[in-house]
C-alpha cells in the first residue's frame, strides 16, 4: 500500500482539490457536477478515475485509512478530506462548498 499512500498523499498535498471517483458511479457524477458548477481555476482540480486502474483497490484501502470509507467519491479540498458525494452536494446547496473552494483559491 506504500505506493498508494505516496500517490494519494502527494496529490492531496499538491492540488487545491482532488477527487477520487469512478466514472460509472452516480455519486461520483453528483460530486463532479457540484464541483464543476463553479468557475474553477485552471489545474485547480485533479479528477482521479479509479476505473480500470491496477492499483484501485490499494488506493481505496488507503482512502479507508485516511477517510473512514473506501467508497467513492472521496473529495479532498485544501489538503483535507471534505466528504463524499452526498456531503459535496449538500455543501454546494448550503454554500459551504463555494466558501471552501474560495478559501483555497480554487475559484
N, C-alpha and C positions, 0 to 999 in steps of 0.2 A: 504493500500500500504506500510505500515511501514515494514512489513515482507519482501516484495520485495526489498525495499530500503536497508535494512540491508544486505540481501543476495547479492545483486549486489555490494554494496559499499565494503563489506568485501572481496569478491572475487577479485575485481579490485585492492584493496589495497594490497592484499597478494600474488598475482600471477604476474609474469612478463607479461604474455599475457592471456587475457580472450576473448573468442569468444562466443557470444550468437548467436545461429543458429537454423535452423530446418533442419533435415537430408533430408527432401524431397524438399528443396528449392535449385534451381540451382545456385543462387547467393551465398548461403552458401557453396555449394560444391566448387565453384570457389575460394572463400576466403580460405577455408580449404586447398585446393590444393596449393594455393600460399604460405601460411604459412608453410605447411608441406614439401614444396620443399627444405627447409633449414634443416641442421643438428641441430635440436633443442635439447637443453639440457633437461635432464630428469626432468619432472614436471614443465617445463617452461610454458606450455600452459594448460589452463583449457578450455575444449570444453563443453559448456552448451547447450544441445539439448532441446529446448523448446517443442518439440512434446510430447504430452501426459502428460505434467506437469499440475497439477491442478492450479498452480499459474502462468501459462504462460501469461495470459492476464495482470495480475498485474505487472509482470516483464516487459512486453512490454510497459505498461503505464509509468512505471518509466524510462525505457530507452528513451521514448519520451521526458520526462522532462530533462534528462541529455544530450541527443544527438541530439534532434530535430526531431527524427523519431522513430517509433516503429517497422519499418521493420527490417528483419534480412537479413544478419548477421550484428551484431554490434561488432566491433573489438576494444578492449582496449589494449594498449601497454604502459607499464611503468606507469600505473595508470591514463592514459589519453585516451580519446576517439580518435581512429585513423581513423576510417571510416567504410564504408560498403563494400559490395562485389566488386563493380567496383573500388572503391578507393584503396582497398587492392591489386587487380590485377595490376592496373596502377602503384602502388608504387613498386611492385615487378619488373615490367618492367623497371622502371627508376632508380632503385637502392635504393630508399628511404626505402623500407621495410627492406632490408638487413641492412642498416645503423641503422635503428631504433631498430630492433631486437638485433643487436650487442651492441648498446648503453645501453640497459637494461640487457645485459648478458643472453639473451635467446639463442644465438648461439655463 
